[in-house]
Each structure stands twice: as C-alpha cells, then as structure tokens.
C-alpha cells in the first residue's frame, strides 16, 4: 500500500404570548369593575437546530491538476503544503509535494520535493542528498508526509529512511531543514524524533510550534506485532529572514500510540495531525482506526496517554491517514482502506464521506491542504502520482 465557509447554527426564536390585565372604571354615581379576558400563555417552542452542513458537501468533483513525478522518477507523493509567501524559489499559493519512493518504487528512499502550481505545472524545488546532509539523520533520506514552511521561507520535511524499501531496514531519520532555494542547511535529530510520519505547524511572529507524529518508535526490528509507544512531539522554533530555524525546546505531548511495521505500508501508526483554533491537536490514529484529540497542545508540558481522548472511531473511518482541519472547525481525514474523505465534527459526529479516488482507492490518499477562498481540498494521490483537487 503506498501509503488548515463557516456554517452557522441557526436557532428559532422563542415566542411568548402576552398576558391580559384587569381594567377599573369609576363614576360619581356608581363604581363597577370588569375583568379583562386572560389569554393562556403559549409554551415556548423547542428550538430546532438547522443540521450542520459539512465543509466538503458542495465539493463533488475530483480533478487531477498534474503529475507529481520529478525528472528523477521519484513517486509516492506523501506530504503537501501551500506556500504562504514568495521568497527564493518558493512562490506564494503554489504547493510543495514530498516524495516517499524512488523511481524503483522502494519506500523510504524518495529524495525530492516538487513545487506544483494550481494549474498543475510541476518544477523541482529540492533534491536532498543523504551523503551531503548538514547534520545527523539516522538512516539517511526518505521523505514523508511531514512538510511545512516556516517564517523566512525555510522548509522543514520529515525523513523516515530505508536502505532497500523494506520495513526491516527502516531507521529513525530526522527533520531536514532547507532554505528557500531548496538547499539542506540543518537537521533536527534527537531521541524525540523517531520515524517522523506527518506534521503540522502554527506560527506567531518568528515563533513556530511544529507538531510531529512519530510512527516508528522502538524500531522495525521489533517485528510486526503492535507496539504502543509512538508519540507526538511539539518542537518550538524561532526563525525569520536570514535567521535559520533554531530549536527552543522539544516536548512530547502524547504517547502510547500503537504502531506496527508492515511489508506493504512500511509502517502503520499515527499519521495526520491538525491543529484547531482552540489549541486542540487532532491525530489520525491509523492502526487503531480512530481520531484522537490532544487538548492544550500549544502549552502542555506532559504527554497525554494513548494519543489523547477518542473523538470518533470506526464507522466511515477506514484507517485514517491524512488529516486537516477545515475552516468550519471540522476534521477532514483520508482513508487508507478506500478512496474516501471523511468529515467529522469536533464532537465526534461523522457528517459525511466524499469519494476522492475511484481507481486505485485504498492506500492512495495522504497529504491534504485546504484550498483558499473555500475552493475545496487539495490532496495527493500516490496511486496515480498526482496532485488533485476536490471541488
């Protein structure tokens, strides 16, 4: 298997009928009192909420924008991020795509990042040479779904490398930092980075919180049985123009997440991560077939067990992989088990599914990005090595 319009809730107004009052009339010859009729108040009606509309409900067409295969033949596009600002080779509004496989389709050996326009034109942003890395990265280069752009035009991408595409040779890897010209300038490697599988980031000024899901803690040599020790780590960084990213601290914010190595998928574990406006981080727990929530992800100093509290599990979820938070606050995931996207509310209600791949289906959908101006959802399809748009 190859592998961030608000709909408002309307409430009906409560209607209360008015009550009558007594009326008194007085003259010099006589006094009389007449009671007015009293109307029984109408009980308040029960508000009937308008059903919440799913963000993806209007989007019924899945269009292929273009190929993600660079000149060296790398395939299996995994990571996807929209470039926020133009600097160096980076062009605002275009999309970066990281490739996990080489031209021989060996997993964990892809070395390239493409830059693709919204019209589908593909140019090479970077080729990363394992022998020329500027820092430690156990195992070398095999680019994963974890790709983000930091202030100053720095790109950070995850590496979960193998020597031959097999899970038995998978190593811990690292996070690789590139400048805006696509040159690798540093690595982030520590005991907290063990198989970085996906990531998301939020920036305020020069400070970025980078959240990384690790899918390989313990190493592939442990075997294919389930091991409950994968983690999510928050890496706090400073960066800016002519100031390469500096790690301020690393904090494990979730642990005890199940994973296993897989001959077909290399590794199955925590994948997509997305940060909500209230600071909750959602995680696609692929192996447990559920979405979990990590509260206070931006500030917490201790890890939540088992990857956090369960938001939803089973149902339309079929091994969720990619994850992104929609503008309305819902959670959009892609399934490894079929070619569908699933939209889930923060309260755990699965609103709907939408088919995104009718051909290769299972295992094809990884990276997700929300198109600007409520224009749909960008996604990579590694079954066809393409960038696509659900609109």
N, C-alpha and C positions, 0 to 999 in steps of 0.2 A: 504494500500500500504506500504510494507516495505520501507521503503524509496523509475618533471620537467623536417639520412643523409641529411645534408643541401642540398637542391636542388637549384642550381644556375640558375639565369635567364640568358640566352644566347641572345645576340643581333647580328644581321647580320651586317657586316662592310659596311660602306658607300663607294661606288665605284665612283670615278670621273675620266672621260677620260681626257687626256692631250690636250691642245690647240696647234696648229701649230704656227710657227713664220716666218717672211719674211727672204729671203736669198739674199745677194748682191754680184755680181761678177764684177771685174774691170780689163781691159787690156790697153796697150799703144795705141791701135788703136781705141778702141770703149768701151763704157760703156753700159751695159744692166742690167736691174733689172727684176727678175722673182719672182712673189709672190707665196709662197707655198700654198697648199690647206689647208683650215681651216676645222677642224672637229668640228661639233656642240657638245658641252658637253652633256653627258647623265645626266639627272636629277638624283639626289640622290634617291636611293630606300628607301621605308619606312621600317624601321626595323620591323620584325615580331617576337615578343617575343615567346619563347617556353612556352607553358602552364605550369604553376607551378604544380609540382607533389605533391600530398598530402602525408604527412608522413605515414598515415595509408594505402595508396593504395596497398603496397605489402603484407599487412597482411590480409589474407583471412581465416585463421583457428583460431577458438576459442577453446582452450584446457583447460580442467579442471585439475588443478595441485593438488588440495586436499581439504579436508574439513577444515572449519574454526571453527568448533564446539569444544569447550573445554570439559573437563570432567564434568563440572557442567551443561552443556546443553545450555549455552548461545547461542543465534543466532542473525540473522540480522547483519552480518558484514557490517560496515559502513566505518570506517577510514582505510587508507592504506598508509604506508610509507616504503621506503627502508632504512635499517640500513646502515649508511655511514662508520662506523668503529667499530671494535670489542673492547668491553670493558664490563667487568662484564658478565652478561648473554647475552648481545647483540652480535650478530655475523654479521660481515660485509656482505652485499649482501643479507641477509635474509629480510623478510618482516614482519612488525608489523601490526596486524589487530585488530581494536577495535570493540567490540560487543555492539549493542544498546539494545537488548532484552534479557530477561531471558529465562529459559527453558519453561516457560509457554507462551512465545511469547508476553509478556507485553512490550510495547515500553517504552523507557526511564528507564529501570531497569537493563540493562546489566552492568556487573561489571568487565569484563575480557578483557585482551589484549593477543592475541596469537602471537607467533613468528613462521613463516612458512618458510621452506626452498623453494628454487626454484624448488625442486623436489616434493614439496607438503607435507613434514613431518611437523606436527603441534605439537608444545610444548607450554606450558603455560608460558607467560612472567610475568603476574601480575594478581592478583585478588584484587580489591580495595574495602575495607570495609567502607561503609558510616559512621559507628559509630566510626571508627578509623582515620578519616581524620585529618591531622595535621593543619588544618586551616578552615576558613569559606567557605561553599559551599551551598548556599540556596537550599534546597530540597534533597541534597544527591548525589547519583551516578547513571548516565545513560549515558554511554559513546557514544559520537557522532563521526562524520566523522573527527573531528578536532584532528589529531595526528601528531606530529613531533618529531624529535630527535635533541637535542641541543648539543653544544660543551661540552665535559666532559661525554657524554653518558647519559645525562638526557632526559627523555621522558616527553613531555607535551601533555595532552589529554583533550578534552573538555567534559563537563558533562552537559546534559540537562535532568534533572531527573523528573520522575513522581512517585507517590506512588502506582498507580494501572494500569499503561499503558494507561491511558486516558488523553486527552489533557486538560481537566478541572483541573487536578491536577498537571500540568507541572509547574516547578519552574525555576528560573533564572540560577541556577547552578554556574559553575566556570570553571577555567582551573586547572587541577590537575597535579602536577609535581612529577615524580618518578625518583629514581636513577637507575643506570644500573643493579641493582639486582631486580628491579620491586617494590621497596618499595616506597609508597607515602611519600614525605618529605615536601611538602608545597602546598598551593593552591594560585591561583590568582583570587581574587574576588573583584569586585568594581561595581560602577554604570555603567561602560562601558561594563561589561560582563553580558549580559542578553540573555541566551539561545545560547551559542556558538555552532554553527552548523558545520562549517568547518574551516580549517586554512591552511596556507602555511607559510614557513619560508625561510629566506635567512641569511647566516652567513658570516661575515668577521672577522677573528681572533676570539676573545672571544665575539664579539658583534653580537647579533641576532635580526633581525626585524621579529616579528611574527604577521601575519595578520589574524584576526579572523572575520568571518561573524557571526553576531548575528541574530537569526531568531525569537526571541520571545519578543522583546521589548514591554512593555506595559502589558504583562502577558496574559495568556489564558483566564482569567475571562472577558476579553474584548469581547469575543464572536467570531463567525466565520466570521464576516464581515471583509473586508480588512482594515488594518491599515498601513499607510505609515510612519512608524517610526523605522524600523530596520536599523542597522548600520554595518559598517565595521570599526574595530579598529586596529591600529598598536600598538603593545606592544614591546618596545625596552628593551632588556635584556642583562645582562652580565653573562657569565658562563664559566666554564672551569674545568680542572681536580681538584677535591677536592674543587671546588668553585660552590656551588649550584646556580641556576639562581636567579639573583636579578633584579627586575623591575626598569628600569631607568625612563621611562615615558610611559604614555598611551595617544594616540592621535586618536580621531575619524576622519577618513579620508573620510567617506561617510555616508550620512544619507538619510532619506526619502525613504527608500526601502520598498516596500509593503510585508506584510505577513498576514497570517491568520492561526488560529488553525484549525485542521482537525481531525475528529474522525478516519479517515483511516490512515492518514500520520502523525498524531500528530501535525505537523506544516509544513506549506509550505511558504518558504521565501527565502532569499539569501542563497545559498549553496556554491558550489565550488568556490575557489579562486586560481589564479595562477599568478605569477609574471614574467613579460617579462624582457629581458636583458636591455631594455631602462628604466626600473623603472615603467612601467605601470602595474597596477594590474587589472586583468580581474576578473569579478564576474559573476557567473551564477545566474541570477535573475529568480528563478523557477516560481514564481507566475505570473510575467509579461511576461514569455516566451521569454527571451532575454538574451544577453550577454552585459554587460556594461564595460566601461574602466575608471579607476581612474588614471589620469596622476600624475607623480612625487610622487608616493605612498611612497617612502622611505624618502622623505624630507618634504612633505606638512604638514602644521600646521593647515589648516582649511578644513572642510569637503566639498566635492562636493555634490550637491543636487541630489536627485533621484537615488542615487547609481552610478552616473557618466554618461558619454555620451554613447549612444547606439552604439554598434559595429554591431550587427545584431539581428534581431528578426523574429519570425515566420519561414516560410519555413520548413526546415527539423528539426528545433528545436521543440521538444515536451516536454516542461517543463524541461529544462536542470538542472541536479543535480551536478554530479561530474565534475570537470574541472582540466585540467593540460595543461601546455604549452609545446609543442613538441620541439625537437631540432632545427627544421627549423623555429621556432617562431610562428607557427600556434597554434590555440586554439582547444583543443580536449575536447568535453563535452559528457556526457552520458544523455540520455533522460529518464525522469520518465514516459513519455507517451508510450514508446515502448522499445524494447531491442536494440536500436541502439546507436552507437557513431557517432558524427558529427564533422568534421574538418572544421574550419573557419579561414580565413586569418585575420591578424590584420586590414586589410582594410574592413573587413566585408563580404567577399565573402565566401559563404558556398561551399567548394570544393567537399565534398562527404560525404556519410554515409557508415557505415560498421556495419553489424549485429553482435552483441556480445552475444545475448541471444535469442534463438528461442523458448524456452519453457515457462518460467514464464514471460519474457518480461517486461511489464510495471512495473515500480517502483522497479526493481531489482538491478539496477546498480548505485553504489555510488562512493567509493574511486577509484582513478586512480593513477598510477605511471608509468613513462617511464622506460622500461627495458634497462639495459646498452647495449652499443655497437649496438644501433639501432635494438635491438632484439624484439621490439614490445611494447605492452602496457599491464601492469598488471592491473587487476581490481577485485573487489569483486562483487559477485553475491549473494545478500541476498535472492533471491527467492529460491536458492538451498543451501545456506550457504557454498559457496565455494570460493576459490581463483582461478582465471582464467588468461589466457594469450592469447591475440590476437596477432598472429604471422604469 
